[in-house]
Amino acid sequence: MKKKYRVLAINPGSTSTKIAVYEEEISLFEETIRHSAEELSAFADIYAQYDFRRELVEQALAKHGFAVTDLQAIVGRGGALKPIAGGTYMVNAAMVDDLHHHVQVHHASNLGGLIALGIAEPCGLPAFIVDPVCVDELEPIARISGWPEMPRRSIFHALNLKATARRAAHDLGKSVDEVTLVMGHLGGGISFTVQQNGRMIDVINPMDGGALSPERAGYLPLSPLVELCYSGRYTFPELMRKMVGRGGLIAHLGTGDAREVESRIDAGDAQAELVYQAMAYQIAKELAAMTVVVNGRFDAIVLTGGLAYSRRLVAMIRERVQFLGQVLVYPGEDELLALAQGALRVLHGEESAKIYE
């Protein structure tokens, strides 16, 4: 009989820490630990929150009747490390050092591996991360931009997209190494990728461009952007915030909540309808562009992420891209399960844990 493993999954976000214990792929409990602005204001930076968040995770685990010794592994959301191939990685000293120095982006997800190791190590359990945002499997041609000093970066929703690729492959009756998929993660930021033979060979990084999204500006006209940078109207942090966090739907409509936008459309708001259609239009354009990466030979276009729950948005996208091939939709982003699945593949010997260097 196949041995059953229990895994604690930890996903730190800017104002919450989501955790779950899985026995195989069955959730035994899930909890979202909320962190108020007042609580977090007491800490100088993300890393100063480590003890605070770790203790809350341990308390929640005990509250639900679990001891660390009841587990076989702990897995945390991977942070913005150096570019690495996809997979499940052991949390080691090199990773800890880079997480502390936030080599790419200063983000709460950098705490995932640190908290996993902090809880696992005293009990001799393995600590993992899975498919962090820095997964980089790009082909050399995909890295080239118009300036040699600014190569294209692979930063995207790798965890959900990798997990969704496995689901899509299963539904297509193939292994994940056999399918070619053109994929879009539709969330507060919108990522695009092409998965071929188990690798994501091209990526549109929502930090640097792509379609406008609920919170991000996407591609912007270069000349006006450069002029704005030198206008003196904004500081560097203010401009970055306008592009990532206050761009997209928020900039146009004052909200990043797609449900509110759709309610406004239903009430006759013509501007809301135009901007929402523009988002769908740009998403469709990016998906179509990504089909060129594989010369138009792919198994399916795949949509996932929170916005994929919107029938209206999906219908607008589908209308523009369905002539290219079948469209599969997997709403949501079950990141805790995706983390657990990555750890379970290693525990069951289906793949080997990778070493971060």
C-alpha positions as a printed NumPy array, in Angstrom:
array([[  0.   ,   0.   ,   0.   ],
       [  1.249,   3.459,  -0.901],
       [  2.47 ,   5.323,   2.168],
       [  0.463,   8.431,   3.067],
       [  2.414,  11.572,   3.877],
       [  1.345,  14.682,   5.753],
       [  2.692,  18.028,   4.625],
       [  2.336,  21.551,   6.044],
       [  2.155,  24.196,   3.3  ],
       [  2.873,  27.873,   4.073],
       [  2.144,  30.8  ,   1.758],
       [  3.072,  34.239,   3.157],
       [  1.462,  37.245,   1.518],
       [  1.704,  40.962,   2.167],
       [ -1.158,  41.025,   4.722],
       [ -1.763,  37.344,   5.471],
       [ -0.123,  33.963,   5.915],
       [ -2.089,  31.069,   4.419],
       [ -1.407,  27.589,   5.748],
       [ -2.797,  24.087,   5.272],
       [ -2.017,  20.536,   6.304],
       [ -2.505,  17.904,   3.624],
       [ -2.581,  14.145,   3.931],
       [ -1.559,  13.348,   0.398],
       [ -3.751,  15.761,  -1.605],
       [ -6.593,  15.857,   0.945],
       [ -6.745,  19.031,   3.018],
       [ -7.031,  18.293,   6.746],
       [ -7.353,  21.987,   7.516],
       [ -6.717,  25.359,   5.903],
       [ -6.465,  28.734,   7.572],
       [ -5.718,  32.284,   6.494],
       [ -3.947,  34.175,   9.272],
       [ -4.67 ,  37.868,   8.746],
       [ -2.105,  40.539,   9.657],
       [ -3.421,  44.034,  10.313],
       [ -1.598,  47.144,   9.154],
       [ -1.087,  48.058,  12.813],
       [  0.576,  44.719,  13.577],
       [  2.898,  44.916,  10.587],
       [  3.791,  48.574,  11.182],
       [  5.787,  47.462,  14.219],
       [  8.362,  45.759,  11.969],
       [ 11.127,  47.526,  10.074],
       [ 10.915,  45.202,   7.06 ],
       [  9.658,  41.814,   5.845],
       [ 12.441,  39.883,   7.56 ],
       [ 11.712,  41.448,  10.923],
       [  8.3  ,  39.706,  10.69 ],
       [  9.869,  36.234,  10.663],
       [  9.425,  35.33 ,  14.352],
       [  5.96 ,  36.906,  14.463],
       [  4.674,  34.936,  11.475],
       [  6.402,  31.702,  12.418],
       [  4.87 ,  31.732,  15.894],
       [  1.396,  32.335,  14.429],
       [  1.845,  29.348,  12.101],
       [  2.916,  27.129,  14.997],
       [ -0.025,  28.318,  17.099],
       [ -2.484,  27.604,  14.274],
       [ -1.001,  24.139,  13.786],
       [ -1.456,  23.362,  17.482],
       [ -4.964,  24.858,  17.524],
       [ -6.002,  22.365,  14.864],
       [ -4.56 ,  19.483,  16.87 ],
       [ -1.316,  18.88 ,  14.974],
       [  2.249,  18.663,  16.228],
       [  5.216,  19.178,  13.926],
       [  6.136,  15.546,  14.576],
       [  2.846,  14.521,  12.924],
       [  4.246,  15.783,   9.62 ],
       [  6.696,  14.364,   7.095],
       [  7.671,  17.645,   5.417],
       [  7.082,  21.398,   5.43 ],
       [  6.902,  23.426,   2.236],
       [  6.887,  27.197,   1.85 ],
       [  6.106,  29.558,  -1.004],
       [  9.324,  30.21 ,  -2.881],
       [ 10.616,  33.758,  -2.932],
       [ 12.354,  35.877,  -5.552],
       [ 15.64 ,  33.994,  -5.697],
       [ 18.195,  33.849,  -8.487],
       [ 16.832,  32.45 , -11.764],
       [ 16.368,  28.671, -11.421],
       [ 14.66 ,  25.842, -13.266],
       [ 11.244,  24.736, -12.09 ],
       [ 10.824,  21.994,  -9.519],
       [ 10.92 ,  21.283,  -5.787],
       [ 13.991,  22.557,  -3.939],
       [ 15.421,  21.772,  -0.526],
       [ 15.781,  24.887,   1.609],
       [ 19.522,  25.123,   2.251],
       [ 22.058,  27.663,   3.511],
       [ 22.593,  29.219,   0.076],
       [ 18.858,  29.737,  -0.356],
       [ 18.47 ,  31.216,   3.126],
       [ 21.247,  33.704,   2.385],
       [ 19.661,  34.799,  -0.896],
       [ 16.179,  35.025,   0.617],
       [ 17.543,  37.36 ,   3.266],
       [ 19.205,  39.526,   0.636],
       [ 16.119,  39.512,  -1.68 ],
       [ 18.264,  39.269,  -4.804],
       [ 15.386,  40.173,  -7.15 ],
       [ 12.305,  41.451,  -5.306],
       [ 11.602,  42.378,  -1.686],
       [  8.363,  40.447,  -1.042],
       [  6.611,  38.551,   1.755],
       [  6.913,  35.298,  -0.22 ],
       [ 10.639,  35.393,   0.612],
       [  9.607,  34.326,   4.131],
       [  8.043,  31.065,   2.917],
       [ 11.215,  29.022,   2.77 ],
       [ 12.605,  30.643,   5.905],
       [  9.531,  29.793,   8.01 ],
       [  9.391,  26.261,   6.588],
       [ 13.011,  25.653,   7.554],
       [ 12.598,  27.262,  10.97 ],
       [  9.756,  24.904,  11.878],
       [ 11.136,  21.791,  10.153],
       [ 14.796,  21.859,  11.161],
       [ 14.416,  21.31 ,  14.949],
       [ 12.404,  18.135,  14.227],
       [ 14.683,  16.833,  11.5  ],
       [ 12.063,  17.255,   8.768],
       [ 12.825,  18.332,   5.197],
       [ 11.865,  21.875,   4.206],
       [ 11.069,  22.658,   0.57 ],
       [  9.995,  25.396,  -1.784],
       [  8.237,  24.703,  -5.104],
       [  8.298,  26.586,  -8.429],
       [  9.06 ,  30.081,  -7.113],
       [  8.325,  33.25 ,  -9.084],
       [ 11.931,  33.291, -10.337],
       [ 11.619,  30.056, -12.365],
       [ 13.645,  30.678, -15.516],
       [ 13.561,  28.14 , -18.344],
       [ 13.656,  30.659, -21.182],
       [ 15.181,  29.871, -24.54 ],
       [ 18.103,  32.231, -25.312],
       [ 16.144,  33.974, -28.072],
       [ 13.383,  34.838, -25.587],
       [ 15.802,  36.833, -23.403],
       [ 16.696,  39.404, -26.038],
       [ 15.249,  42.907, -25.686],
       [ 16.016,  46.028, -27.666],
       [ 18.846,  46.913, -25.276],
       [ 21.651,  44.46 , -24.416],
       [ 21.821,  45.816, -20.859],
       [ 18.125,  45.048, -20.309],
       [ 17.512,  41.352, -21.058],
       [ 13.969,  40.101, -20.562],
       [ 13.415,  38.647, -17.081],
       [ 11.492,  35.512, -16.165],
       [  9.372,  36.506, -13.165],
       [  5.831,  35.146, -13.269],
       [  3.154,  33.055, -11.542],
       [  5.187,  29.877, -11.939],
       [  3.653,  27.925,  -9.049],
       [  0.074,  28.074, -10.323],
       [  0.994,  27.82 , -13.996],
       [  3.179,  24.733, -13.451],
       [  0.45 ,  23.051, -11.386],
       [ -2.223,  23.974, -13.939],
       [ -0.078,  22.607, -16.767],
       [ -0.114,  19.24 , -14.998],
       [ -3.912,  19.375, -14.705],
       [ -4.316,  20.289, -18.35 ],
       [ -1.93 ,  17.557, -19.476],
       [ -3.905,  15.002, -17.466],
       [ -7.179,  16.168, -19.022],
       [ -5.603,  15.936, -22.474],
       [ -4.52 ,  12.366, -21.774],
       [ -0.81 ,  13.17 , -21.879],
       [  2.085,  13.618, -19.471],
       [  3.215,  17.137, -18.658],
       [  6.406,  16.491, -20.627],
       [  4.386,  15.714, -23.779],
       [  2.102,  18.739, -24.017],
       [  2.621,  22.152, -25.511],
       [  0.417,  24.779, -23.863],
       [ -0.074,  28.511, -24.319],
       [ -1.026,  29.756, -20.861],
       [ -2.289,  32.855, -19.094],
       [ -2.533,  33.402, -15.334],
       [ -5.24 ,  36.035, -14.863],
       [ -4.985,  37.69 , -11.463],
       [ -4.043,  41.04 ,  -9.95 ],
       [ -1.083,  40.717, -12.296],
       [ -1.319,  38.733, -15.52 ],
       [  1.443,  36.34 , -16.628],
       [  1.76 ,  34.491, -19.921],
       [  3.93 ,  31.511, -20.754],
       [  4.477,  28.712, -23.229],
       [  4.973,  25.277, -21.699],
       [  6.748,  22.813, -23.99 ],
       [  8.215,  19.445, -23.015],
       [  7.944,  20.289, -19.325],
       [  9.698,  23.685, -19.617],
       [  8.284,  27.196, -19.782],
       [ 10.337,  28.425, -22.693],
       [  8.986,  31.973, -22.935],
       [  7.33 ,  34.251, -20.387],
       [  5.669,  37.645, -20.356],
       [  6.6  ,  39.097, -16.981],
       [  3.764,  41.162, -15.455],
       [  6.307,  43.313, -13.621],
       [  7.714,  44.52 , -16.94 ],
       [  4.822,  44.539, -19.411],
       [  2.087,  42.443, -20.93 ],
       [ -1.632,  43.136, -20.74 ],
       [ -3.109,  45.71 , -18.385],
       [ -4.488,  43.929, -15.345],
       [ -6.462,  44.842, -12.232],
       [ -3.352,  46.261, -10.526],
       [ -0.62 ,  46.581, -13.155],
       [ -0.136,  48.88 , -16.087],
       [  1.232,  46.366, -18.58 ],
       [  3.065,  47.726, -21.624],
       [  3.218,  51.527, -21.742],
       [  4.167,  53.955, -24.563],
       [  7.915,  54.464, -24.108],
       [  8.356,  58.127, -25.023],
       [  5.648,  59.467, -22.666],
       [  6.942,  57.162, -19.929],
       [ 10.509,  58.474, -20.238],
       [  9.215,  62.057, -20.27 ],
       [  7.218,  61.342, -17.1  ],
       [ 10.312,  59.903, -15.409],
       [ 12.136,  63.209, -15.945],
       [  9.18 ,  65.475, -15.254],
       [  9.804,  65.761, -11.508],
       [  6.16 ,  64.959, -10.815],
       [  6.887,  61.616,  -9.178],
       [  9.63 ,  59.983,  -7.149],
       [ 10.971,  56.6  ,  -8.253],
       [  8.906,  54.672,  -5.66 ],
       [  5.781,  56.606,  -6.664],
       [  6.26 ,  55.754, -10.336],
       [  6.868,  52.096,  -9.572],
       [  3.716,  52.045,  -7.482],
       [  1.739,  53.561, -10.351],
       [  2.93 ,  50.813, -12.676],
       [  2.733,  47.878, -10.255],
       [ -0.018,  48.137,  -7.67 ],
       [ -1.918,  51.221,  -8.82 ],
       [ -2.013,  50.646, -12.57 ],
       [ -4.48 ,  48.881, -14.848],
       [ -8.103,  48.797, -13.742],
       [ -7.246,  50.719, -10.564],
       [ -5.721,  53.583, -12.563],
       [ -8.641,  53.766, -14.994],
       [-11.581,  52.952, -12.738],
       [-10.419,  53.366,  -9.139],
       [-10.898,  49.675,  -8.341],
       [ -9.11 ,  46.408,  -9.084],
       [-12.136,  44.311,  -8.154],
       [-13.437,  42.723, -11.355],
       [-16.788,  42.   ,  -9.705],
       [-17.288,  45.692,  -9.012],
       [-16.283,  46.573, -12.565],
       [-18.786,  44.095, -13.974],
       [-21.518,  45.496, -11.713],
       [-20.747,  48.959, -13.058],
       [-20.94 ,  47.642, -16.608],
       [-24.339,  46.096, -15.855],
       [-25.455,  49.478, -14.527],
       [-24.548,  51.132, -17.822],
       [-21.034,  52.502, -17.099],
       [-19.604,  52.866, -20.631],
       [-16.051,  53.684, -19.45 ],
       [-15.932,  50.591, -17.256],
       [-17.093,  48.483, -20.205],
       [-14.474,  49.968, -22.542],
       [-11.574,  49.435, -20.117],
       [-12.707,  45.895, -19.263],
       [-12.965,  45.062, -22.954],
       [ -9.484,  46.538, -23.441],
       [ -8.106,  44.193, -20.78 ],
       [ -9.678,  41.171, -22.517],
       [ -8.422,  42.466, -25.891],
       [ -4.853,  42.775, -24.603],
       [ -4.963,  39.353, -22.933],
       [ -6.096,  37.804, -26.219],
       [ -3.327,  39.611, -28.133],
       [ -0.655,  38.286, -25.772],
       [ -2.001,  34.737, -25.974],
       [ -2.045,  34.912, -29.763],
       [  1.506,  36.28 , -29.795],
       [  2.709,  33.401, -27.628],
       [  1.416,  30.849, -30.142],
       [  4.129,  32.098, -32.511],
       [  6.783,  30.809, -30.082],
       [  5.853,  27.234, -31.066],
       [  4.999,  27.986, -34.692],
       [  1.304,  27.629, -33.948],
       [  1.664,  23.976, -32.93 ],
       [  0.189,  23.534, -29.459],
       [ -2.351,  21.372, -27.653],
       [ -4.45 ,  24.054, -25.98 ],
       [ -4.705,  27.604, -24.709],
       [ -5.06 ,  27.478, -20.923],
       [ -6.559,  30.199, -18.703],
       [ -6.193,  30.129, -14.924],
       [ -6.081,  32.513, -11.946],
       [ -8.783,  34.331, -10.023],
       [-10.11 ,  36.306, -12.993],
       [-10.797,  33.036, -14.834],
       [-13.886,  32.749, -12.584],
       [-15.404,  35.595, -14.61 ],
       [-17.56 ,  34.08 , -17.338],
       [-17.811,  37.484, -18.997],
       [-14.061,  38.023, -19.219],
       [-13.36 ,  34.455, -20.323],
       [-16.053,  34.719, -23.015],
       [-14.496,  37.92 , -24.386],
       [-11.061,  36.3  , -24.502],
       [-12.358,  33.045, -25.953],
       [-14.188,  34.883, -28.733],
       [-10.886,  36.341, -29.963],
       [ -8.602,  33.275, -29.604],
       [-10.769,  30.209, -30.136],
       [ -9.938,  30.167, -33.869],
       [ -6.377,  29.265, -32.812],
       [ -7.318,  26.103, -30.929],
       [ -9.212,  24.717, -27.943],
       [ -9.382,  26.819, -24.778],
       [ -9.233,  25.139, -21.357],
       [-10.195,  27.086, -18.229],
       [ -9.067,  26.283, -14.663],
       [-10.271,  29.119, -12.408],
       [ -8.418,  30.038,  -9.225],
       [ -4.914,  29.514,  -7.971],
       [ -4.781,  26.758,  -5.371],
       [ -1.236,  27.546,  -4.354],
       [ -1.263,  25.667,  -1.04 ],
       [ -2.23 ,  22.451,  -2.811],
       [  0.376,  23.116,  -5.509],
       [  3.02 ,  23.494,  -2.803],
       [  1.952,  20.259,  -1.134],
       [  1.913,  18.405,  -4.452],
       [  5.496,  19.477,  -5.141],
       [  6.65 ,  18.161,  -1.768],
       [  4.66 ,  14.935,  -2.219],
       [  6.288,  14.217,  -5.58 ],
       [  9.643,  14.222,  -3.812],
       [  8.462,  12.214,  -0.802],
       [  7.036,   9.54 ,  -3.113],
       [ 10.212,   9.415,  -5.18 ],
       [  8.498,  10.632,  -8.348],
       [ 11.166,  13.324,  -8.693],
       [ 14.302,  14.319,  -6.807],
       [ 14.576,  17.471,  -4.73 ],
       [ 16.774,  20.015,  -6.45 ],
       [ 19.69 ,  21.778,  -4.773],
       [ 19.835,  25.567,  -4.84 ],
       [ 23.319,  26.918,  -5.486]])
